[in-house]
């Protein structure tokens, strides 16, 4: 049993006003060769909603819910929050933890899956922050992946049912469920398991299946697509793209779709713009009735899942490790070689050649 004296929420970060947008995008894309014209185009997505990403407020709401869950469950852990790309920066938070006397913390990362960008990069970020703080930095252990945890799957299914209910009655029964996740380079997907292997795709497929089985009695066909590609056209990324896939569904006779962003915890900009704007516009042009399920990050069941995952790590007998489906409970500690990947630094591209940097 490990003894922890703090809880740390680790997330992506996002701008909180118009003046933050370009510095934030520069943080996200540093070293990737994205031309200024492309960043300026993506910045317009933020300016259209006041320059504020929804992710930070959702992190605040998540922390409030987790604090309430901890208190109700008798866990007396102070909570901290640090981001990869915007304030509060992870290094500043780790420094504050050290100054507050924290020696060992348990960290929850707002990503459910295996891959370099959703798992290993966060592990590296934590270690870089600790190195920057120095010998007084606390030990920080990352909570396991939760792609098949009931507290992740069940809120998604409830949200999918709610989205289905908004479709016109005459097409609702035949609606196709389209699950989406962030596309990543094929080479990164191939390296997402121990020693190689597409665990990212396998976990997404399992999560989608589990949600589909619990949505409207499991009566709807479903598929997995990808969104938010952000790399050079010369580099293969996971497909199909959501908008291309909607076109194929329309050709096959589908009349309605419910898009379920199963790869995401929060309704951040990659959900709000890439799905609610771009995918919705594609669906309208194709004559498809369209609804989008909310992500689970602010639902009470999700907050209780975080508490359960902390209790698992504390080895408390009150909670047994939970997992749905056939893939079992993910390991509490990532193998040393899991999700190792060396990102390709792309040369600068002409404006319009890059679909857009990762957004929050």
C-alpha positions as CSV (number, residue, x, y, z in Angstrom):
1,X,0.0,0.0,0.0
2,X,1.3,3.4,-1.0
3,X,0.8,6.4,1.3
4,X,-0.1,9.6,-0.5
5,X,-0.4,13.1,0.8
6,X,-1.9,14.9,-2.2
7,X,-3.9,14.5,-5.4
8,X,-2.8,16.1,-8.6
9,X,-5.0,16.7,-11.7
10,X,-2.9,16.8,-14.9
11,X,-4.5,18.2,-18.0
12,X,-3.8,19.8,-21.4
13,X,-4.6,23.4,-20.6
14,X,-6.3,26.1,-22.7
15,X,-6.5,29.8,-23.2
16,X,-8.7,31.9,-20.9
17,X,-9.0,35.0,-23.0
18,X,-8.2,36.4,-26.5
19,X,-4.7,37.5,-25.5
20,X,-3.9,34.0,-24.4
21,X,-4.8,32.3,-27.7
22,X,-1.7,32.7,-29.8
23,X,0.8,32.1,-27.0
24,X,-1.1,29.0,-26.1
25,X,-1.1,27.7,-29.7
26,X,2.6,28.4,-29.9
27,X,3.1,26.3,-26.8
28,X,1.2,23.4,-28.2
29,X,2.9,23.4,-31.6
30,X,6.5,24.4,-30.6
31,X,9.0,22.4,-32.7
32,X,6.4,21.0,-35.1
33,X,7.0,23.5,-38.0
34,X,3.5,24.8,-38.1
35,X,3.4,28.0,-40.1
36,X,2.1,31.2,-38.5
37,X,-0.7,31.5,-41.1
38,X,-2.1,28.1,-39.9
39,X,-1.9,29.1,-36.2
40,X,-3.7,32.3,-37.1
41,X,-6.5,30.4,-38.8
42,X,-6.9,28.0,-35.8
43,X,-6.9,31.0,-33.5
44,X,-10.1,32.2,-35.2
45,X,-11.9,29.1,-33.8
46,X,-11.1,30.4,-30.3
47,X,-11.9,34.1,-31.0
48,X,-15.3,32.9,-32.3
49,X,-16.1,31.8,-28.7
50,X,-14.4,34.7,-26.9
51,X,-10.9,33.3,-26.8
52,X,-11.7,31.0,-23.9
53,X,-11.3,27.2,-24.1
54,X,-13.9,25.3,-22.1
55,X,-11.3,22.8,-20.7
56,X,-10.0,24.9,-17.8
57,X,-13.4,25.5,-16.3
58,X,-14.2,21.9,-16.7
59,X,-11.0,21.1,-14.8
60,X,-12.2,23.4,-12.0
61,X,-15.6,21.8,-12.0
62,X,-13.9,18.3,-11.9
63,X,-11.7,19.3,-9.0
64,X,-14.7,20.7,-7.0
65,X,-16.6,17.4,-7.6
66,X,-13.5,15.3,-6.7
67,X,-13.0,17.3,-3.4
68,X,-16.6,16.6,-2.5
69,X,-16.2,12.9,-3.3
70,X,-13.0,12.7,-1.2
71,X,-14.7,14.4,1.7
72,X,-17.7,12.1,1.6
73,X,-15.4,9.1,1.3
74,X,-13.1,10.0,4.1
75,X,-10.1,10.8,1.9
76,X,-8.2,13.7,3.3
77,X,-6.0,14.6,0.3
78,X,-5.4,18.2,-0.7
79,X,-6.0,18.6,-4.5
80,X,-3.6,20.3,-7.0
81,X,-3.9,21.0,-10.7
82,X,-1.2,21.5,-13.4
83,X,-1.4,21.8,-17.2
84,X,0.9,20.8,-20.0
85,X,0.4,23.9,-22.1
86,X,-1.2,26.8,-20.1
87,X,-1.6,28.1,-16.6
88,X,-1.5,26.6,-14.1
89,X,1.6,25.1,-15.5
90,X,2.6,21.7,-14.2
91,X,6.1,22.7,-13.1
92,X,4.7,25.7,-11.1
93,X,2.2,23.3,-9.5
94,X,4.8,20.7,-8.6
95,X,6.9,23.5,-7.1
96,X,4.0,24.7,-5.0
97,X,3.4,21.1,-3.9
98,X,7.1,20.8,-2.8
99,X,6.8,24.1,-0.9
100,X,3.7,22.8,0.8
101,X,5.5,19.8,2.1
102,X,4.0,17.2,-0.3
103,X,6.2,14.2,-0.5
104,X,4.2,11.7,-2.6
105,X,1.2,12.5,-4.8
106,X,-1.3,10.5,-6.9
107,X,-1.9,12.0,-10.3
108,X,-5.0,11.7,-12.5
109,X,-4.4,12.5,-16.2
110,X,-7.4,13.6,-18.3
111,X,-6.9,10.9,-20.9
112,X,-8.2,7.3,-20.7
113,X,-6.0,5.6,-23.3
114,X,-2.6,4.3,-24.3
115,X,-0.5,6.2,-26.7
116,X,2.5,8.6,-26.6
117,X,0.4,11.8,-26.5
118,X,-2.3,10.4,-24.1
119,X,-0.1,8.5,-21.7
120,X,3.7,8.5,-22.1
121,X,3.9,12.3,-22.8
122,X,2.1,13.0,-19.6
123,X,4.5,10.7,-17.7
124,X,7.4,12.6,-19.3
125,X,5.8,15.9,-18.5
126,X,5.6,14.9,-14.8
127,X,9.2,13.8,-14.7
128,X,10.4,17.0,-16.4
129,X,8.4,19.1,-13.9
130,X,10.0,17.2,-11.0
131,X,13.5,17.6,-12.5
132,X,12.9,21.4,-12.9
133,X,11.8,21.7,-9.2
134,X,14.8,19.7,-8.0
135,X,15.5,17.2,-5.2
136,X,12.6,18.5,-3.0
137,X,10.0,17.6,-5.7
138,X,7.4,15.0,-4.6
139,X,7.2,11.5,-6.1
140,X,4.2,11.5,-8.4
141,X,2.5,8.3,-9.5
142,X,0.0,8.3,-12.4
143,X,-3.3,6.6,-12.0
144,X,-4.0,3.7,-14.4
145,X,-5.9,4.0,-17.7
146,X,-9.7,3.9,-17.3
147,X,-11.0,3.4,-20.9
148,X,-13.2,0.4,-19.7
149,X,-14.1,1.6,-16.2
150,X,-17.9,1.8,-15.5
151,X,-17.5,5.4,-14.4
152,X,-16.2,6.3,-17.9
153,X,-18.5,4.0,-20.0
154,X,-21.8,4.5,-18.2
155,X,-21.8,8.4,-18.4
156,X,-21.0,8.1,-22.1
157,X,-24.0,5.8,-22.7
158,X,-26.3,8.1,-20.7
159,X,-25.1,11.0,-22.8
160,X,-25.5,9.1,-26.0
161,X,-29.1,8.2,-25.0
162,X,-29.7,11.9,-24.3
163,X,-28.3,12.9,-27.7
164,X,-30.5,10.3,-29.5
165,X,-33.6,11.8,-27.9
166,X,-32.9,15.1,-29.6
167,X,-33.1,13.5,-33.1
168,X,-36.4,13.7,-35.1
169,X,-38.6,10.8,-34.1
170,X,-38.8,9.5,-37.7
171,X,-35.1,8.8,-38.0
172,X,-34.1,8.2,-34.3
173,X,-34.6,4.4,-34.4
174,X,-32.2,4.0,-37.4
175,X,-29.5,6.4,-36.2
176,X,-25.9,5.3,-36.6
177,X,-23.6,5.8,-33.7
178,X,-20.2,7.3,-34.8
179,X,-17.5,7.2,-32.1
180,X,-14.6,9.6,-32.5
181,X,-11.2,10.0,-31.1
182,X,-8.2,12.1,-31.8
183,X,-6.3,10.8,-34.8
184,X,-2.6,10.1,-34.2
185,X,0.2,9.1,-36.6
186,X,0.0,5.5,-37.6
187,X,3.6,5.1,-36.3
188,X,2.5,6.4,-32.9
189,X,-0.5,4.0,-32.8
190,X,1.8,1.1,-33.7
191,X,3.9,2.0,-30.7
192,X,1.1,2.3,-28.2
193,X,1.5,-1.1,-26.6
194,X,4.4,-2.7,-24.7
195,X,7.0,-3.5,-27.2
196,X,4.8,-2.2,-30.0
197,X,1.2,-2.8,-30.9
198,X,-1.9,-0.8,-31.5
199,X,-3.3,-0.7,-28.0
200,X,-4.7,2.8,-28.6
201,X,-7.0,1.5,-31.3
202,X,-7.9,-1.7,-29.4
203,X,-8.8,0.3,-26.3
204,X,-10.9,2.8,-28.3
205,X,-12.7,0.0,-30.1
206,X,-13.5,-1.7,-26.8
207,X,-14.7,1.5,-25.2
208,X,-16.9,2.2,-28.2
209,X,-18.4,-1.3,-28.1
210,X,-19.1,-1.0,-24.4
211,X,-20.9,2.3,-24.9
212,X,-22.8,1.1,-27.9
213,X,-24.1,-2.0,-26.0
214,X,-25.5,0.3,-23.3
215,X,-27.0,2.9,-25.6
216,X,-30.7,2.5,-26.3
217,X,-30.5,-1.3,-25.6
218,X,-27.6,-1.8,-28.0
219,X,-29.9,-1.5,-31.0
220,X,-27.9,0.8,-33.2
221,X,-25.1,0.1,-35.6
222,X,-21.8,1.8,-34.7
223,X,-18.4,2.6,-36.2
224,X,-15.2,4.3,-35.0
225,X,-13.7,7.3,-36.8
226,X,-11.1,9.9,-36.1
227,X,-10.9,13.7,-35.9
228,X,-8.6,16.7,-35.4
229,X,-5.7,15.5,-37.5
230,X,-2.8,17.9,-37.0
231,X,0.2,16.6,-39.0
232,X,1.8,16.7,-42.4
233,X,-0.2,15.2,-45.3
234,X,2.9,13.1,-46.1
235,X,2.6,11.2,-42.8
236,X,0.0,8.5,-42.5
237,X,-2.5,9.1,-39.6
238,X,-5.4,6.9,-38.3
239,X,-8.5,7.0,-40.5
240,X,-11.3,7.4,-41.5
241,X,-11.7,11.1,-40.8
242,X,-15.0,11.9,-39.3
243,X,-16.2,14.1,-42.2
244,X,-15.2,11.5,-44.8
245,X,-16.9,8.9,-42.8
246,X,-20.1,10.8,-42.6
247,X,-20.1,11.0,-46.4
248,X,-19.7,7.2,-46.7
249,X,-22.6,6.7,-44.2
250,X,-24.8,9.1,-46.2
251,X,-24.0,7.1,-49.4
252,X,-24.9,3.9,-47.7
253,X,-28.4,5.2,-46.8
254,X,-28.0,6.4,-43.2
255,X,-30.4,9.2,-42.3
256,X,-29.1,10.2,-38.9
257,X,-26.0,10.0,-36.8
258,X,-25.1,10.5,-33.1
259,X,-21.5,11.4,-32.8
260,X,-19.9,10.2,-29.5
261,X,-16.4,11.6,-28.7
262,X,-15.3,8.6,-26.8
263,X,-11.6,9.6,-27.1
264,X,-12.2,12.7,-24.9
265,X,-12.9,13.4,-21.3
266,X,-14.0,17.0,-21.7
267,X,-15.9,19.2,-24.1
268,X,-12.9,21.2,-25.2
269,X,-12.2,22.9,-28.5
270,X,-11.5,19.8,-30.5
271,X,-15.0,18.6,-29.6
272,X,-16.7,22.0,-29.7
273,X,-15.3,23.1,-33.1
274,X,-14.3,20.0,-34.9
275,X,-17.5,18.2,-34.1
276,X,-20.1,20.8,-33.2
277,X,-19.1,23.1,-36.1
278,X,-17.2,21.2,-38.8
279,X,-18.8,17.7,-38.5
280,X,-22.2,19.2,-38.0
281,X,-21.9,21.3,-41.1
282,X,-20.8,18.2,-43.1
283,X,-23.8,16.3,-41.8
284,X,-26.2,19.1,-42.8
285,X,-24.7,19.3,-46.3
286,X,-25.2,15.5,-46.6
287,X,-28.8,15.6,-45.4
288,X,-28.0,13.6,-42.2
289,X,-29.8,14.5,-38.9
290,X,-27.0,15.1,-36.4
291,X,-26.6,15.0,-32.6
292,X,-23.5,15.0,-30.5
293,X,-23.2,13.3,-27.1
294,X,-21.6,15.2,-24.3
295,X,-18.3,14.0,-22.8
296,X,-18.4,12.6,-19.2
297,X,-16.0,14.8,-17.3
298,X,-18.5,16.9,-15.3
299,X,-20.9,14.1,-14.5
300,X,-21.0,12.9,-10.8
301,X,-20.3,9.3,-11.8
302,X,-17.0,10.4,-13.4
303,X,-15.9,12.1,-10.3
304,X,-16.8,9.0,-8.2
305,X,-14.7,7.0,-10.7
306,X,-11.7,9.1,-9.9
307,X,-12.2,8.5,-6.2
308,X,-12.4,4.7,-6.9
309,X,-9.2,4.8,-8.9
310,X,-7.4,6.6,-6.0
311,X,-8.7,4.0,-3.6
312,X,-7.5,1.3,-5.9
313,X,-4.0,2.7,-5.7
314,X,-4.3,3.1,-1.9
315,X,-5.2,-0.6,-1.9
316,X,-8.2,0.1,0.2
317,X,-10.6,-2.9,0.6
318,X,-13.7,-0.8,0.1
319,X,-13.2,-0.7,-3.7
320,X,-12.2,-3.6,-6.0
321,X,-10.6,-2.6,-9.3
322,X,-13.4,-2.3,-11.9
323,X,-13.4,-2.9,-15.6
324,X,-16.1,-3.8,-18.1
325,X,-15.7,-6.0,-21.1
326,X,-13.0,-8.5,-22.0
327,X,-9.8,-6.6,-21.8
328,X,-9.5,-6.7,-18.0
329,X,-8.2,-4.1,-15.5
330,X,-5.3,-2.2,-16.9
331,X,-2.1,-2.4,-14.9
332,X,-1.6,0.1,-12.1
333,X,1.9,1.0,-13.3
334,X,2.8,1.5,-17.0
335,X,5.5,-0.8,-18.3
336,X,8.8,0.9,-18.7
337,X,8.6,0.6,-22.5
338,X,4.9,1.3,-23.1
339,X,3.9,4.0,-25.6
340,X,7.5,4.9,-26.5
341,X,7.6,7.0,-29.6
342,X,9.8,9.6,-31.1
343,X,7.7,12.3,-32.7
344,X,8.6,13.4,-36.2
345,X,9.5,17.1,-36.4
346,X,7.9,18.2,-39.6
347,X,9.3,20.9,-41.8
348,X,7.3,24.1,-42.2
349,X,4.3,23.5,-44.4
350,X,2.5,25.8,-46.7
351,X,-0.6,27.4,-45.3
352,X,-3.5,25.0,-45.5
353,X,-1.4,21.8,-45.6
354,X,-1.9,21.1,-41.9
355,X,-5.3,20.3,-40.6
356,X,-4.8,22.1,-37.4
357,X,-2.8,21.7,-34.2
358,X,-4.1,19.9,-31.2
359,X,-6.5,22.2,-29.4
360,X,-8.0,22.3,-25.9
